[in-house]
Amino acid sequence: MNVLLYGLIAVAGLVVAGVLAIPRTTSATLEIAFDADIREVWEVYTQPDRQTEWRSGVAAVSMGADGRSWSETLERGGLVIHFKIIEREAPYRLVLETGADNTFTGRYVAEFREADGRTIGVFTEEATSLTLFAKVFRFLFVNQSRFIRQYADEAKAEISRRRTAG
């Protein structure tokens, strides 16, 4: 009986140590090429009120009265993510403060440059979990690089759609 109890305590200790070892803050940076003019890319990335037209998983966007902030409600789970522009240098740099109530705070940086008739975007997303549950959830289920890539792929499709429609 004592051996079983000591074994359970040891396993519990390993689980706790593992959870504590998960970093509270995570980040990812990707460089992505767009076959588009820098202004086309900038336009898609800086019109949050139109994101429900082209982004998968976004159920609603609510714009703030200041024109520099908005909230996105995700289809899955109804999570509301808040955004605020803290730096904007059109069409080269966009910095956002991000977060979800009692879940995470973060920063999103998009930097664009022209190269050989294309636009190169460098995207960095950083997030700090605010609770132990959020830390474990983000570690298990949130892939920041995949999110950045999916957003860029959907933005590319939207740029193409606008060209065809325009």
N, C-alpha and C positions, 0 to 999 in steps of 0.2 A: 504494500500500500504506500509506504514512504517513497519507494522508488518511483511509482507512478506520479505521486504528488510532486516530487523533485523534477521529474521529467516535464510535467505540465508547466511548472514555474520556469524552467529553462526555456521551453518553447515560447511562453509568453514574453519572457525577457528578450528573446531574439526578435520577436515581432515588434515589440516596443522600440528596440534599438534600430530595427530596419525602418520603421516609420519616422523616427527622429532623424535618421540619416538622409531622408528625402529633403532636397533643398526647398526652402520656402520661396525663393525667387528663381525663376527659370527664364531663359531667353533663347531666341533663335534669330539668325540672320540669313537671308537668302538673296542672291542676285538673280534677277529674271529679265530676259530680253523680250521686248514687245515689237512686233512688226507694225509699228504705228508711230505717228508724229508725237512728240512729247506733249503737245497741247491736248491731243485726243486722250492720251493716258491720264493726264492731269484732270481733265474734265470728268472722266469716269470715277476717278478716285476721290474727287472733291464734291460730289453731288450725293450726299447721303440720303436725301429725300427721295431719290429715284432707285435706291437699292432693292426695294421689294420687287421691282420690275425684272431684275436680273440675277440677284443673289439667291442661291438656294438656302433654305433654312431660316430666312429672315421673314417673320410674319408681319411685322409692322415697324415703322420708323416714326418717331415723334420728335419733331424739331423744337429746339428751345427758342424762346423769344429773342435771345441775343444773337441768333444766327451762327453762333460758334459752337453750339452744343446740341446734342441729340441723344436719343435713346433708341436702341434696337431691341425688339422683343423677338426672341428666337422661337421657332415653331416647336422645337423639341424641348419640352420641360418648361417653356414660358419664361426662361431666364431673361432678365432685362439687363443689357449692358449699356453703360453710359459712356459718352465720348465728349471730349472738349478739345477744341483746337487751341494749342498753346504756342504754336509757331507755324507760320504759313508764308512761304516765299515762292510764289507762283513763277513758273511751273516746275520748280526744282526741289522744294523741300516742304514736307508736311509732318508736323509732330502733334500727336494726340495724347491726351491723358485719358486713360480708360479705367473701367472698373465695374464691378457688380456688387450691389449691397451685400455686405457680410461675406463676400466670397473672395474677391481679389481686387487689387489695384494694379495699374500697369501703365505702360507707355508704348506707343506705336510710332515708329519713324519710317517715313517713305522718302527716299531721295532718288531723283530722276536725273539722267543725263542723256544727251544725244550721242550716238556713235554709229557711223556708217549708215545713216538713213533709218536707224532703229532707235528705240528708247530703251535704256537700261535702267531698271529699278532695283534699288537695294532696300530691302525691307527688314526692319528689326522689330521684333515684338518681345517685350519684357513683361512678366507678370509676377506679382508677389501674392501668395495665398494668405488670407487673413485668418483662417481657422485650420485646425488639424484636419478636419474632414475635407476641406477644400484642397489642402495640400495633397492628401492621399488621392482624392478624385482627379486632380490635375495630373498627378504622376501616372495614374492608371489609364486615364481616358482622353487626355488632351495632348495632341501632338501639334505644337506651335508651327513647325515647319510645314506640316501638311495643310494647316489652316492658311498660311501665307500663300502656298502654292495653289490651293483651291480658289482662293480669292482672286489671285492673278489670272488663273485659267478662265474664271467666270468673267473677269474684267476684259480679257482678250475677246471672248465671245460677244460681249456687249459692244465693244468697239467695232467689231465686224458687223454686228447687227445695225448699229447706228449708221455705218457707212452705206450699207445696203438700203436702209430706209431713207437716207438723206439724199 
